[in-house]
C-alpha cells in the first residue's frame, strides 16, 4: 500500500542533509517514521564507549529538534535492532524500510538478515552508501584483491570515486500521523552525572548537524590554507575537528569534499591544504576498507607474526599511562587532554600510542580499548587500524624500529610548551628549555617553578634510552619484522 509508512532507520548518519536513505524514503511519498535504535547488544567489547554516549545524547537531541521543525518526529527505541525494527514494522504497518550501510562485520550480518526477512514479508527494503566516498568493494587492485597499502589505495580511490553532488536538506518531512511509542532520550542516561566527567566537553564541542557544518566552514575559512604544517603544531587548533561529526554521520565525506572544492574554486591557494586534508579523509576510507576485508582487525594482529610478541603485563604502568602520570610531559599532556576534552591532538595520538606500545611494551589492544571508551570520535575502523599502524602489526604499518622519542617530539612540535602548559598546569612555570625534560632541571629551577619531582609531578617511569633498546630487542624476536 502506497500510504503505508516508510521507516528510515538512522545509525551512523545522524543528519538530514545528504542522507540517501532519507531522500529515497521521501521520494516514495509515504508518511515517514525516523527511527534510532540504541543497540547495546553489540558482540564483543565494542558497545558504545562512555565519551561516545555523551556525544550521541547531544547529537540525537539536535537531530530530534531538526526533525520536529520539519513536521516529523524521531522515534527512539532501545534493544536489539534485529528485534526492534521488525516489531516497529508490525506496530505501524510499515510498507518500506530504508537505511544507510554500516561496515562492521556484526552490522553487515544483522542488516543482511533483516533485509531478507523484511523483503520476504513483502516490504520494500533498500540500503545506501551514506558514509564513504567509495565503499570497500569498489576499490580493488588489478587482480581483484583489496589494497593493503595506503598510497596505491588512495591513488586508485580518487580515480573511481563517485562524483555525486551532496543531496539537499529537506525543508519539510511528511511525518507519520499515527501513534508511535518512543522512549525518552533522558531515560537512556547517556550523559554522566555523578561524577560528571564530561563537564569539559561542553565548551569544546557542538554535536549535531549544525555544529558539523559550522566546524567545516570554520576550518575552510581559518585553517585549511596552513593545514599541512598546522596539523602537527601542538597547542593550537590546526586541524578540522570534524572526526566525531564524521563518525556519527552529522556530515558526510561528500559534503566535505564538495565544500572544499568550492572553496578552492574561489581561492586556488587553498589547493595544497586541501590535498593534504583529503588524504586524511582517504586514511579514514582506507581504515574502513581494512575492517571490511579483515573483520578481526580490532581484536587480532593483522600480521600474525605479532602473535608471538613478548608483551609485558604491567598494570601499574598502564594505569600511569591512562592517568597521564608517566613523567614524560608530552605523553601526559596528551592523556590529560583526552580525559578532559574527549579528544587528542593528531600528533599526540601517535606519540602516546608509541609510548604505550614501545616504551612500556604493553599490548596495543589495551590502548585501543582505552581510546574506545574515552574518545568522542571513537570509530572501530580508525581506532583499530591506527593502533595496529603504530604497533607495526597492521597493514601499511609504521616500521617496528620507529620509536618516537617523547622528549624530542615535544621539543619539535610544542617548542614553546603551550600544549604541555595547557594540560599540565603543574608544569606551567617551567622554562621552555626544560619543560619537556623536567628531571634535567636544576633544583633552583624546579623550586622556582613550584615543581617537586615525584610529589607534584612524577619522575619518568622508564628511561627512554633503555626502553628503546628493550623494545628493539623485543621486536627482534619476531620473524619477518621488516
C-alpha positions as CSV (number, residue, x, y, z in Angstrom):
1,X,0.0,0.0,0.0
2,X,1.4,3.3,-1.0
3,X,0.1,5.0,2.1
4,X,1.7,2.6,4.4
5,X,4.5,4.4,6.3
6,X,8.2,4.2,5.5
7,X,10.8,3.7,8.2
8,X,14.1,5.5,7.9
9,X,16.5,3.6,10.3
10,X,19.2,6.0,11.3
11,X,22.5,4.7,12.6
12,X,25.8,6.5,11.9
13,X,24.1,9.1,9.7
14,X,22.5,11.5,12.2
15,X,21.8,14.2,9.7
16,X,19.1,15.4,7.3
17,X,21.3,16.7,4.5
18,X,23.0,14.4,2.0
19,X,21.2,11.4,3.5
20,X,20.5,8.9,0.7
21,X,18.2,6.7,2.8
22,X,16.1,9.6,3.9
23,X,15.9,11.0,0.3
24,X,14.8,7.6,-1.1
25,X,12.1,7.4,1.6
26,X,10.9,10.9,0.8
27,X,10.6,10.1,-2.9
28,X,8.2,7.2,-2.1
29,X,5.7,9.9,-0.9
30,X,4.9,7.7,2.1
31,X,4.5,9.1,5.6
32,X,7.8,8.9,7.4
33,X,8.9,7.4,10.7
34,X,12.6,8.2,11.6
35,X,14.0,5.6,14.0
36,X,17.1,5.4,16.1
37,X,17.8,2.2,18.0
38,X,20.2,2.1,20.9
39,X,21.5,-1.4,20.4
40,X,23.8,-2.3,23.3
41,X,23.9,-5.9,22.3
42,X,26.9,-5.4,20.1
43,X,29.1,-8.5,20.0
44,X,32.3,-8.5,22.0
45,X,33.5,-5.4,23.8
46,X,32.6,-2.8,21.2
47,X,29.4,-1.4,22.6
48,X,29.5,2.4,22.7
49,X,32.1,3.9,25.0
50,X,31.4,6.5,27.6
51,X,32.6,9.5,25.7
52,X,30.7,8.4,22.5
53,X,27.5,8.1,24.6
54,X,27.8,11.8,25.7
55,X,28.1,12.8,22.0
56,X,25.3,10.6,20.9
57,X,22.9,12.2,23.5
58,X,23.7,15.7,22.2
59,X,23.5,14.6,18.6
60,X,20.1,12.8,18.9
61,X,18.8,15.8,20.8
62,X,19.8,18.2,18.0
63,X,18.5,15.8,15.3
64,X,15.2,15.3,17.1
65,X,14.7,19.1,17.1
66,X,15.5,19.4,13.4
67,X,13.1,16.6,12.5
68,X,10.3,18.2,14.5
69,X,10.8,21.5,12.8
70,X,10.1,19.8,9.5
71,X,6.9,18.1,10.5
72,X,8.0,14.6,11.7
73,X,9.5,13.1,14.8
74,X,12.5,11.0,15.8
75,X,11.4,7.7,17.4
76,X,13.8,6.3,20.0
77,X,13.9,2.6,20.9
78,X,16.4,0.6,22.9
79,X,17.2,-3.1,22.4
80,X,18.5,-5.5,19.8
81,X,17.9,-3.8,16.4
82,X,17.2,-7.2,14.8
83,X,14.1,-7.4,17.0
84,X,13.2,-3.7,17.4
85,X,12.9,-2.9,13.7
86,X,10.6,-5.8,12.8
87,X,8.4,-5.1,15.8
88,X,8.0,-1.4,14.7
89,X,7.2,-2.5,11.2
90,X,4.3,-4.6,12.6
91,X,3.1,-1.9,15.0
92,X,2.6,0.7,12.3
93,X,2.1,-1.5,9.3
94,X,5.1,-0.1,7.5
95,X,5.5,-0.8,3.8
96,X,9.1,0.2,3.3
97,X,12.4,0.4,5.3
98,X,15.4,2.4,4.3
99,X,18.9,2.7,5.9
100,X,22.5,3.7,5.1
101,X,25.0,1.0,5.3
102,X,27.5,0.2,8.2
103,X,30.6,-1.9,7.6
104,X,31.4,-3.7,10.8
105,X,31.1,-7.4,10.5
106,X,28.3,-7.8,13.0
107,X,26.3,-5.0,11.4
108,X,26.7,-6.5,8.0
109,X,25.4,-9.8,9.2
110,X,22.5,-8.3,11.1
111,X,21.5,-6.0,8.2
112,X,21.6,-8.8,5.6
113,X,19.3,-10.9,7.8
114,X,16.9,-8.0,8.3
115,X,16.8,-7.2,4.6
116,X,16.0,-10.8,3.8
117,X,13.3,-11.1,6.4
118,X,11.6,-7.8,5.7
119,X,11.7,-8.4,1.9
120,X,10.2,-11.8,2.4
121,X,7.4,-10.2,4.3
122,X,6.6,-8.0,1.3
123,X,8.3,-4.8,2.3
124,X,10.4,-2.6,0.1
125,X,13.8,-2.6,1.7
126,X,16.8,-0.5,0.4
127,X,20.2,0.3,1.8
128,X,22.6,3.0,0.6
129,X,26.1,4.4,0.9
130,X,25.8,7.4,3.2
131,X,29.3,7.2,4.9
132,X,32.0,6.9,2.3
133,X,33.4,8.3,-0.9
134,X,34.0,4.7,-2.0
135,X,32.5,1.6,-0.5
136,X,35.1,-1.2,0.4
137,X,34.2,-3.5,-2.5
138,X,34.7,-0.7,-5.1
139,X,38.4,-0.1,-4.9
140,X,40.4,-3.2,-5.8
141,X,43.8,-4.0,-7.3
142,X,44.1,-5.2,-10.9
143,X,43.9,-8.7,-9.6
144,X,40.7,-8.0,-7.8
145,X,42.2,-8.0,-4.3
146,X,41.7,-5.4,-1.6
147,X,44.5,-2.9,-1.2
148,X,46.9,-3.4,1.8
149,X,49.0,-0.3,1.3
150,X,47.5,3.2,1.6
151,X,49.3,5.1,-1.2
152,X,48.2,2.9,-4.1
153,X,44.8,2.5,-2.5
154,X,44.2,6.3,-2.4
155,X,45.5,6.8,-5.9
156,X,43.0,4.2,-7.2
157,X,40.2,5.5,-4.9
158,X,40.5,9.1,-6.3
159,X,40.2,7.7,-9.8
160,X,37.0,5.7,-9.2
161,X,35.3,7.9,-6.6
162,X,31.6,8.6,-7.2
163,X,31.4,12.3,-8.1
164,X,27.8,12.9,-7.0
165,X,26.7,16.2,-5.6
166,X,25.5,16.2,-2.0
167,X,21.8,15.7,-1.6
168,X,19.9,18.8,-0.4
169,X,18.4,19.1,3.1
170,X,14.7,18.6,3.0
171,X,12.7,21.6,4.1
172,X,9.6,19.6,5.1
173,X,9.0,16.0,6.1
174,X,5.8,14.1,5.7
175,X,5.6,12.7,9.2
176,X,3.5,9.7,10.1
177,X,0.4,10.9,11.9
178,X,-0.4,7.7,13.9
179,X,0.7,6.9,17.4
180,X,4.2,5.6,17.8
181,X,5.7,4.9,21.2
182,X,9.1,6.5,21.7
183,X,11.4,6.3,24.7
184,X,12.7,9.4,26.3
185,X,16.3,10.3,25.5
186,X,16.9,11.4,29.1
187,X,15.9,7.9,30.3
188,X,18.8,6.4,28.4
189,X,21.2,8.2,30.7
190,X,23.9,8.5,28.1
191,X,25.5,11.6,29.7
192,X,27.3,11.1,33.1
193,X,26.0,12.9,36.1
194,X,27.7,11.8,39.3
195,X,30.5,12.5,38.7
196,X,30.1,14.5,35.5
197,X,33.4,13.6,34.0
198,X,32.2,15.1,30.7
199,X,31.9,18.6,32.0
200,X,35.0,19.7,29.9
201,X,33.2,18.6,26.7
202,X,30.5,21.2,26.9
203,X,32.7,24.2,26.0
204,X,34.7,22.4,23.4
205,X,32.1,20.8,21.2
206,X,28.8,21.3,19.5
207,X,27.4,17.9,18.4
208,X,24.8,17.8,15.7
209,X,24.4,18.6,12.0
210,X,24.5,22.4,12.5
211,X,27.7,22.0,14.6
212,X,29.3,19.9,12.0
213,X,28.6,22.3,9.2
214,X,29.8,25.2,11.3
215,X,33.1,23.3,12.1
216,X,33.6,22.7,8.4
217,X,33.1,26.4,7.5
218,X,35.5,27.5,10.2
219,X,38.1,25.0,9.1
220,X,38.0,26.1,5.5
221,X,38.0,29.8,6.4
222,X,40.7,29.8,9.1
223,X,42.8,26.6,8.9
224,X,42.7,24.9,5.5
225,X,45.5,27.0,3.9
226,X,48.0,26.2,6.6
227,X,46.8,22.7,7.4
228,X,49.8,20.7,6.2
229,X,52.0,22.4,8.8
230,X,49.5,23.4,11.5
231,X,48.1,19.9,11.9
232,X,51.3,18.9,13.6
233,X,51.7,22.0,15.8
234,X,50.5,21.1,19.2
235,X,48.9,23.8,21.4
236,X,46.8,25.3,18.6
237,X,43.7,24.2,16.8
238,X,45.2,23.4,13.4
239,X,43.0,20.5,12.4
240,X,39.4,20.3,11.2
241,X,37.9,18.9,14.4
242,X,35.5,17.0,12.2
243,X,36.3,13.4,13.1
244,X,33.4,13.0,15.7
245,X,31.0,14.7,13.3
246,X,32.0,12.3,10.5
247,X,31.9,9.2,12.8
248,X,28.3,10.0,13.9
249,X,27.3,10.9,10.3
250,X,26.4,14.5,11.1
251,X,28.2,15.4,8.0
252,X,29.2,13.2,5.0
253,X,32.6,13.0,3.2
254,X,30.7,14.0,0.1
255,X,29.6,17.3,1.7
256,X,33.2,17.9,3.0
257,X,34.7,17.3,-0.4
258,X,32.1,19.5,-2.2
259,X,32.7,22.4,0.3
260,X,36.4,22.2,-0.1
261,X,36.3,22.0,-3.9
262,X,34.0,25.0,-3.9
263,X,36.5,26.9,-1.7
264,X,39.4,26.0,-4.0
265,X,37.5,27.4,-6.9
266,X,37.3,30.7,-5.2
267,X,40.7,30.6,-3.7
268,X,43.2,28.4,-5.6
269,X,45.9,29.0,-2.9
270,X,43.9,26.5,-0.7
271,X,44.8,23.6,-3.0
272,X,47.8,22.4,-1.1
273,X,46.0,22.3,2.2
274,X,43.0,20.7,0.6
275,X,45.1,17.9,-0.9
276,X,46.6,17.1,2.4
277,X,43.3,17.2,4.2
278,X,41.6,14.9,1.6
279,X,44.4,12.5,2.1
280,X,43.4,12.3,5.7
281,X,39.8,11.6,4.6
282,X,41.5,8.9,2.5
283,X,43.0,7.3,5.6
284,X,39.5,7.1,7.1
285,X,38.3,5.3,4.0
286,X,41.3,3.0,3.9
287,X,40.7,2.0,7.6
288,X,37.1,1.1,6.7
289,X,38.4,-0.8,3.8
290,X,40.7,-2.8,6.1
291,X,37.9,-3.5,8.6
292,X,35.5,-4.7,5.9
293,X,38.0,-7.1,4.4
294,X,39.7,-8.2,7.6
295,X,36.8,-8.0,10.2
296,X,39.0,-9.3,13.1
297,X,41.2,-6.1,12.8
298,X,40.0,-4.7,16.2
299,X,40.9,-7.9,18.1
300,X,43.7,-9.7,16.2
301,X,47.1,-8.8,14.8
302,X,46.8,-8.1,11.1
303,X,50.3,-9.6,10.8
304,X,50.1,-12.9,12.6
305,X,53.8,-13.0,13.4
306,X,53.0,-10.4,16.1
307,X,51.0,-13.1,17.9
308,X,54.4,-14.2,19.4
309,X,55.4,-10.7,20.5
310,X,56.6,-10.6,24.2
311,X,54.1,-8.1,25.6
312,X,54.6,-7.1,29.3
313,X,51.7,-7.4,31.8
314,X,52.3,-4.2,33.8
315,X,49.1,-2.9,35.3
316,X,50.9,-0.1,37.2
317,X,52.5,1.3,34.1
318,X,49.2,1.0,32.2
319,X,47.4,2.9,34.9
320,X,50.1,5.6,34.9
321,X,49.7,6.0,31.1
322,X,45.9,6.3,31.3
323,X,46.2,8.9,34.0
324,X,48.9,11.0,32.4
325,X,51.4,10.2,35.1
326,X,54.3,8.7,33.0
327,X,56.8,11.5,33.8
328,X,57.1,12.5,30.1
329,X,55.2,15.8,29.8
330,X,54.2,15.4,26.1
331,X,52.7,12.0,26.8
332,X,51.0,13.1,30.0
333,X,49.6,16.2,28.4
334,X,48.1,14.1,25.6
335,X,46.4,11.7,28.0
336,X,45.1,14.6,30.2
337,X,43.7,16.3,27.1
338,X,41.9,13.1,26.2
339,X,40.3,12.7,29.6
340,X,39.3,16.4,29.9
341,X,38.2,17.2,26.3
342,X,37.3,13.8,24.8
343,X,39.9,14.2,22.0
344,X,43.6,14.2,21.5
345,X,45.8,16.2,19.1
346,X,46.7,14.2,15.9
347,X,50.5,14.2,16.6
348,X,49.9,13.5,20.3
349,X,47.9,10.3,19.4
350,X,51.0,8.9,17.7
351,X,53.3,9.8,20.5
352,X,51.1,8.5,23.3
353,X,50.4,5.3,21.4
354,X,54.0,4.7,20.6
355,X,55.0,5.2,24.2
356,X,52.5,2.6,25.5
357,X,53.5,0.0,22.9
358,X,57.2,0.6,22.6
359,X,58.4,2.2,25.8
360,X,56.2,0.2,28.0
361,X,55.8,-2.9,25.8
362,X,52.1,-3.1,26.6
363,X,49.8,-4.7,24.1
364,X,48.2,-2.3,21.7
365,X,44.8,-3.7,22.4
366,X,44.9,-2.1,25.9
367,X,45.4,1.3,24.3
368,X,42.7,0.7,21.7
369,X,40.2,-0.2,24.4
370,X,41.0,3.0,26.4
371,X,40.7,5.2,23.4
372,X,37.4,3.5,22.5
373,X,36.0,4.5,25.8
374,X,37.4,8.0,26.1
375,X,37.5,9.4,22.6
376,X,34.4,11.3,21.3
377,X,35.4,10.3,17.8
378,X,36.0,6.6,18.6
379,X,35.5,4.7,15.4
380,X,36.0,1.0,15.2
381,X,37.9,1.0,11.9
382,X,40.0,4.1,12.5
383,X,40.9,3.1,16.1
384,X,41.9,-0.4,15.3
385,X,43.8,0.4,12.1
386,X,45.7,3.3,13.8
387,X,46.8,1.3,16.8
388,X,48.0,-1.5,14.6
389,X,49.8,1.0,12.4
390,X,51.8,2.3,15.4
391,X,52.4,-1.2,16.7
392,X,53.8,-2.4,13.4
393,X,51.3,-5.2,13.3
394,X,48.9,-3.7,10.9
395,X,48.6,-3.0,7.1
396,X,51.0,-0.4,5.7
397,X,52.3,-0.1,9.3
398,X,54.9,2.1,10.8
399,X,58.3,0.3,10.8
400,X,58.9,-1.5,14.1
401,X,62.1,0.4,14.7
402,X,60.3,3.8,14.5
403,X,60.1,4.6,18.2
404,X,59.1,8.2,18.9
405,X,61.3,10.0,21.4
406,X,58.8,11.8,23.6
407,X,61.3,14.4,24.6
408,X,62.4,15.5,21.1
409,X,58.8,15.1,19.8
410,X,57.7,17.6,22.4
411,X,60.5,20.0,21.7
412,X,59.8,19.8,17.9
413,X,56.0,20.1,17.9
414,X,55.5,22.0,21.1
415,X,58.6,24.1,21.1
416,X,57.2,26.8,23.4
417,X,55.5,24.4,25.7
418,X,52.0,25.8,25.1
419,X,50.4,22.3,24.8
420,X,52.1,21.0,28.0
421,X,51.3,24.1,29.9
422,X,47.6,23.9,29.0
423,X,47.1,20.3,30.1
424,X,49.7,20.0,32.8
425,X,49.3,23.2,34.8
426,X,51.7,21.9,37.5
427,X,54.5,22.4,35.0
428,X,53.3,25.8,33.6
429,X,56.1,27.8,35.3
430,X,59.0,25.7,33.9
431,X,61.1,27.5,31.3
432,X,60.9,26.3,27.7
433,X,64.3,24.6,27.7
434,X,63.3,22.0,30.4
435,X,59.5,21.8,30.2
436,X,59.8,18.6,28.1
437,X,62.5,17.1,30.4
438,X,61.8,18.4,33.9
439,X,64.0,15.8,35.5
440,X,67.0,17.6,34.0
441,X,66.2,20.9,35.5
442,X,68.4,22.0,38.4
443,X,67.0,22.3,41.9
444,X,66.7,26.1,41.8
445,X,64.7,26.0,38.6
446,X,62.3,23.3,39.9
447,X,61.9,25.2,43.1
448,X,61.1,28.5,41.4
449,X,58.6,26.7,39.2
450,X,56.9,25.0,42.1
451,X,57.8,21.6,40.8
452,X,58.8,18.7,43.1
453,X,59.5,15.5,41.2
454,X,57.6,12.5,42.4
455,X,55.4,14.9,44.5
456,X,53.8,17.5,42.3
457,X,54.8,15.7,39.1
458,X,56.2,12.1,38.6
459,X,59.7,11.3,37.5
460,X,59.9,9.2,34.3
461,X,58.6,5.7,34.9
462,X,61.1,4.4,32.3
463,X,64.3,5.7,30.9
464,X,63.9,6.5,27.2
465,X,67.3,5.0,26.0
466,X,66.8,1.8,28.0
467,X,63.2,1.5,26.9
468,X,64.1,1.9,23.3
469,X,66.8,-0.7,23.5
470,X,64.3,-3.1,25.2
471,X,61.7,-2.5,22.5
472,X,64.2,-3.2,19.7
473,X,65.3,-6.4,21.4
474,X,61.6,-7.5,21.7
475,X,60.9,-6.7,18.1
476,X,63.9,-8.6,17.0
477,X,62.4,-11.8,18.4
478,X,59.7,-11.8,15.7
479,X,60.1,-13.4,12.3
480,X,59.8,-11.2,9.3
481,X,59.6,-7.9,11.2
482,X,60.6,-5.7,8.3
